[in-house]
Amino acid sequence: MLEKSTFKKQLENLIAFPENQHYLLAVSGGADSMVLAFIFKALGLNFQVAHVNYKLRGEDSDSDQKVVEDFCFKNEIKFHLYEVSEQDKKPDNSIQLWARELRYDFFKQIQEKENLEFLVTAHHLNDQLETFIINLSKASGIKGLSGIPANDNKILRPLLHFSKDEIYDFAKENNIAYREDLSNKKSDYLRNKIRNELVPKLLETNDHFLENFKKSLSYLNQTKDFVQQQIVEIEKKVTISNKENKILDKEKLNLESDFVKFEILKKCGFNKVEEIKKIFTAETGSRFFSAHYQLIINRNELIFNELKKKTEITEDLILIQSFDFNESTIEIDLTDIIDRVQEIPETFRWEFDAKKLIFPLKLRKKKNGDYFYPIGMKGRKKIAKFFRDEKISILAKEKIWILTDGNDSVLGVIPFRQDKRYTLTEKTQKVLRIV
C-alpha cells in the first residue's frame, strides 16, 4: 500500500540519506506526479518542480499547468515552467519522442542551473507493465523485459512499486488536486492502446496480477544482474590486453554463444547481428567501425581503437595505414560510419586492386576542386557537379564521405560511386574490399 512510510522506504532503497539530497520533480499535473510532489513535501525533502506546457490540448493544457503552479505557490516550492511555442517546431509525427526530448533537455538545464543532483519522475507499476509489453513486442531481450530502472543515471522513480489504483487511493485520502489527461483515453498511440485495451483484460485474469508481475520483474532483474556478472567474467577470460588498446582473443570469444558475443561487442557499439557474424569470418586486416571505435582483425585478435570525438573526425579519418600483402583480401566495414539519409543507399560494396593504391587510405569531407573518374561515366567529373547531377540534397552532402589515398586522390564518393581507375582486373591478386 502507498503510504508516506512505504514511499520513504523505496526512496531509501534508491539512494543513501535522501533527506540530504536536492531534487527536481517532473510534475505534469496528473494524479501520479501530484502525489509524488505531495509526498516529497510531506517528508520535508528539498526539491523544486518543473512543468512543461506543450500547448497541445488548448485550455486543458493550461489547466494542467495551473494545478501544478497553484500547488507550488501554496507550498512555497520553486516552480519552473516551459511553454512550447512555434519556435519549437512541433513535428507532424513522432510527437511523443519530440516531447520527451524537449522536456528532458529542459530538466537538464534546470538541474545544472539550480545544482539539483537528482531528477524524479512519477512512473509507477502500471507503467512498468505497459513498458514490458511494448518491449516484449520488440524482442528487446532480458534488459528490455526487466522494465524501467528505478535509478537510472540519477533519474529516480520511487513510485515504480506502487500501482495506479494505489496512487488514486492516496490522492483521494489526502484530498490532492490533480488533472486527468483525457488524451490518454484515446488509443492512437501504442502505449495508450496497450493501456486502454490490453492491460484491463490482463488484470481481469487474476486478482493478484500486478503483484505477481512485480515479483516476476524482480526475478528478471536478478537474472539480468547475474547474467551481466557472468559476461564480465567471460570478457576477462577472452581479454588479451586492456592497456593502450582493448584486445580480445577472437578464437576464444568465437567459442562463446551468440548472446555472449553480442553482449561483449555491443559495449564498443557493435550491436548489429549481421555485422558481428562478419567480424568472426573476416580476414586479417579487415576493419569495422562503430560510432566510437574502430575494430581491426589481426590474426586471432580483435583490436579496438577508440575514435576521437565526432566533432574532431569530420575532417579526416584514417581507415588503413597499409595493406598486408600476405593476405589476398582485406575488408573494411563502414556500416556505422555512414549516416543514413533518404538519398544515400543502404548498402554498397567496392573492391579495389590493392597494388594500385597508395596508402594510407582515409575518409574526409569534400574539398573545392575535388574530382574523380566515376564508374559508369565517361572521363573525369568534379564532385560538386556529380552532386548536382545526382540531385543530392544539402543534408545528404553533409553526411557523405570522400575516400582518398595517400596522395589525397579521390577513390570514390561513399557510398555512391567508386573511381574506375583502381578497380579489379583479370590480373588482380590482392583485393581491398570496402562495404
N, C-alpha and C positions, 0 to 999 in steps of 0.2 A: 504494500500500500504506500502511496506517495504521502509522506509527511516531511516536516522540516528535518526531523532526525534521520530519516532514511535517505533523504536527499543529501544531507551533510555527509553521511557515511560514504555515499557514492562519490562525492567530490573529493573526500579524503583518500579514496582508493586511486584517484587520478593524479593528485599532486600532494606533496607534503606541506603541512601548515598553510592551508588555503586562506586562513584569516590574515596572513601576512602578504598576500599577493594583490595585484591590481588587474582588473578585468575590463574588457569591453564586451557588452552583451549585444548580440544582434537581435533586435526586437521588431517583429513585423506588425504586432497588434493582435495576432491570433491567440487562442487560449494557451497554447504551449509556451510561447515566448513571454506572454504576460505573467503566467505562473512562474516562469523562470526568474523574471525580474522581481516579482513579489517575494519569492523565497530568498533571493540574494539580499534584498532589503531587510527582510525579517531576521536573517542571520548576521546582519551588520557588516557585510563584506564591502570592500572598497571597489566600486565599479562605476562605469559610465555606460550610456546607452547610445546605440546607433540605429537609425531607421532610414530606409530608402523608400521614397515615394516614386514609383515607376510611372505614375500618371496613365496607367493602362485601363483603369476602371472608373474614370471620372470622379464623381463625388464619393464613391466608395473608397477610392484610394486616399482621398483627403480625410475621410472619416477614420480610416485606419491610423493615419498619421496623428490625428487629434487624440485618439485614445492613448497612444504611446506618449505623446507630448504632455498631456494632462497628468498622466501618472508621474512623469519625471518632475514636472513643475510642483506637484503636490508633495513629493517626497524629496525635493531639492537634489535631484540627480542631474548631472551634466548630460545634456541631450545634443546629439549630433544628427543633422538631417542632410540627406542628399535628395534633391528634387531633380528628376530626369527632365531634360529639356530637348529641344530639337537638335542641339549640338551633339547630343549623344548618339544620334543616328540609329534609331531602333531598326533592326533588320526585319525583312518580311517573313523570314523563317528563323528557326533556332532561337526563338525569344528566350527560352529558359537558360540556354548556355550563355547568351549575351547578358542576361540579368545576373546570373551567378558571377560572371567575371567582373561586371560593374560593381556589384556590392562588395566583393572580396577586395577589390582594389581600393574601394572607399574605406573599408575596415582597416586595411593595412596602413593607409595614410594616417588615420586617427591614432592607431596604436603607436606609430613612430613619433607622431607629434606629442601625444599625451603620455608616452612612456608606459603603455599598458601591455604587459607581457603576454597575457592570455586572451584569446578570443573565445567566447562561449556562445554556442548555438543551442537551440531547443529541440534538436532531433530526439525522437522517442522510439519506443519499441515497435509501434506500427510502421514507422519509417524504416526501421530495420527489416521488417518483413517484406515491405514493398521493394526495398533495395535487393534483398535476397532473391526475390522472384525475377526482377529485372536482370540481375547478374546470372541467374540460372539460365535465362533465355539467351544469354550471350556466350555461354560456355566459357565463363571467366576464370574457372579454376577455384582452388581452395581459398585463395586470397579474397576473391570477389564474394564467395559464399560465406566468408567469415563476417561479413557485414561492415557497417560503418564503424571505424575505430573510435573509441571513447576519448582517446587522447592522441591526436594526430598532429605532430609538429606544432604543439602548443595551441591547437584548437580543441577545446574541451566540450564534451557532450554529456553532461551529468544526468540527463533525463532518459538516456537510452534504455535503462532497465524498467522504465515505467510506461504503461500503456496509455493510449489516448483517453480511454474511459477514466482511468485513474486521474489524469490531468484535469478532465472536465469535472470530476467529483471534487477535486481540490479547489478548483476555481469557484464552484458553487458554494462550498462550505465557507470559503473565505471572502465571498462577495467581490471577486476580482472581475473588473470590467475587461471585456475583450471583444474582438470583432470576428465574425465568420467570413472567410473569403468564399463568396458564392461561386467563383470561377472554378473552385476545386470540385464542385459538384458535376462539372462538365467532364466528359470522358474523351476530350480531344487530344490529350497527351497520354503517352504510355503509362506514366506513373498514376495519373488520375484514373485511367481505365482499370488498372490493377486495384487501386484503392476503392473505387466505387463498385466494381463488378466482381472481381475475383476474391479479394480479401474477405468480404462479408460471407461468401459461400464457404470459404475455408474455416472461418470462425464458427459457422453453424455445425461443422462436423464434430466438434469436440469442445466441451465447456472449458477445457484447460489448454486449448490450442496455443495461445500466446505464451503461456507459462512454459509449456513443453518446447515451443520454438526457442524461447530464451535459453533453456538448458542445452538444446541442440547447438545453438550458436556458441555457447561456452565450450562445448566439446570440440567444435570445429576450430575455435581459436587455439585451444590447447594442442590440437593436432597440427595446426599450422605452425605453431611455435616449435613443436618437436621436429617437424619436417625441416624447418629452417636451420635448426641446430645441426641436424644431420647433413644438410647441404654445406654448412660451414666446415664441418669435419672432412667431408669428401673433397671440398675445394682445397683444404690444407694438404691433403694427400696427393693431389694432382698438380700442386704448385711447385714449380722448379725454382723460381725466383720471384721476389716481390719487392725488389730494391728499386733500381733505376727504372726498370720496366717490369710489368707483371708478365710472367711467362708460365704457361701451363703445359703439362705433358699431354700432347694430343692423343697418343695411343691409350694412355690410362683413362683419360676423360671419355674417349670413344667407347670404352667398355661399360660405361655407366648408361643408365636408361635415358631415353629422350627427354624425360621430365627433368632429370638432374642436369643434363647438358643445357637445357633451356634456362633453368634457374641460375646457373653459374654464368652463362654468357650474357644473359639479359642485364646483369649488373653493369656491363660495359656498353649496353644499348643494342646488343644483337638479339633481337626478340622476334625475328621472323622465322618461322619453322623451315621454310624452303631455303633460306639463307644459311641457317645452321647446318642443314644437310650438306650444302655446298662446301662449307668450311671443312668438314671431315673427309671430303673426297678431293679437295683442291690440291694441286701440286705445289712443291716448294716455290716460294717467291710470290705466290698469289696473295692478294691483299683485299681486305674488306673494310668498309667504313661505316661507322655509326655516327651519330651526331657529335660525339665527344672522343671517339677512339678510332685508331687505325689498327687493324689486326693483320699481322704478317704471318704467313705459313712458312716455317723454316724447318724442313725435315720433320722431326717429331715434336716440334714446338709450336705453340700458339703465342705469339709475342704481341702484347698490347701497348701501343704508343698513344699516350694521351695527346689529343689535338689542342691547339690553342683555342681560346675563346673564339666564337663565330665572328665577332667583330674584327678579330685580328687575322682571320684567314680568308677574308673576302678578296684580298689582292692576289695571293698565290698560295698554292698548296702542293708540296712535293708528293707525287704519287709513288715514284720508284726511282731510286738513285742509279741503279744499274741492273743489267739483265744477267742472270746466272745462266751462262751458255752451256752448263752441264745439263740443263733442263730443256726439254723440247717445247714445252708450253708453260707460260705463266699467266694466271688470270687475276685481274683486278676487278673487284665488285664495288660499284659506286651507288648501290641501292639507296643508301641513307644520305648520300651527299646531295643528290639531285632533288631539289624541292619540286613538288608537283603543282602545276597549274594546267588549265584545260588544254592549252595548245601543245604542251610537252608530252611526247609519247611515254607510255607507261614502261616500256621495255626497249632495250636496244642491245646490239651485240656487234662489236667491232673487233676485227682481227688484223694485226699488223705483222709485217715481216720484221722481226726484231733486229736483224742485221742492217736494215735501212735506217734505223732510229739512232739519234744522238741523245744520250742520257745526260742528266736526269730528265724525266718527264714531269710536268706539273700541270695543275689546273689554275686558271686565273680568269678574271673578268675581261671583257672585250676592251681593246685599246683602239684609238683612232688609227686608221690606216691598215688594220688587220685584214689579211686576205688569205684565201686558201683555194685548193683545186677540188671542189666537191664531186664526190662520186655521182654519176648520172647526169653531170652537166659538162658543157664544153668550156675548156680553158679555166682561167683564173677569175675569181669573183671576190669582191670586197665583202666582208662580213656584214657591214652596215646595209649594203644592197641586198644581201641574202636575207636579212631580217625583214626588209621592206617587201621583197618578193614573196616571202612566206607568210606575210601579214601577221607577224609576231607582235603581240601587244607589249606595251611598256612594262607591265607587270611580269610577263614571261621573260623579257630581255634581262631584267634584274636578277632572274633566277638561273640564267643559262651560264654554263662554264665553257671556257675555251681550253682545249687540250693542246699543250705546246711541248716542243722538245728542248734540248739543252741550248739551242741557238735561238729560242723563242719563236721558232717557226710553228705555224698553226697546223696541228694534226687532225683537227676536227672541231665541230661545234656540237657539244654534248647536250642532248642526245640526238640531234637532228641529222647531221651529215658528216661523214668521215672524209678526210683528204685521200684522194685516189693514188697519190704518189707513193704511199707507204703500205699499200695493201698486199695481200698474198699473191704469189705467182707459183708456177709449177716448180720453181727452184727453191722455194721457201723451205727452210729446215727448222727454224726457230720462230715460234709464234707468241706474240704478246696479245692476249685477249682482254678486252675491256667490256664489262656488262653492267 
